[in-house]
């Protein structure tokens, strides 16, 4: 392939990268919005299941004012779920698609692991937000600290929700779209870097031959 042909392909793939950025921006908004709905529903379900179904004997011992306070804390957490999810999501480097790189010398495993790594990171974000419900249940002595896995040993009141977690069909579909688009982005970035490397090698070859 000639240098001009490689440059043409690079320009073509750069357009595809820009399209992927726009698409991922849109899917990210949908992912976070659907995560908010999922978390708000799940937080309420988890706390009310323990209060009403799992530990009703404890609920009967609490005063009305304490239960009102607990319910208020639950509602505040539900309200904050969107903020907490976004904070965790954007703190992870793997989700920063506009800063993402794919290099010609990347190991095959990087491409192969995109799906599992992103899914794992999204799940950790959601489980971490859900873990805040554990702090409420712990405060009112519905659970002990072993019921949730600690995220940070230095923060004894910070937990990750460790029970079975099944995403809604809509959230699952958005996650799959997000991952598919991320894989496409990787492929375009990888092709660009390989072509740019090819041009560098061609220049080096010409310099060598003229020396």
Secondary structure, 3 states (H helix, E strand, C coil): CCHHHHHHHHHHHHHHHHHHHHHHHHHHHHHHHHHHHHHHHHHHHHHHHHHHHHCHHHHCCCCHHHHHHHHHHHHHHHHHHHHHHHHHHHHCHHHCHHHCCCCCCCCHHHHHCHHHHHHHHHHHHHHHHHHHHHHHHHHCCCCCHHHCEECCCCCCCCEECCCCCCCCHHHHHHHHHHHHHHHHHHHHHHHHHHHHHHHHHHHHHHHHHHC
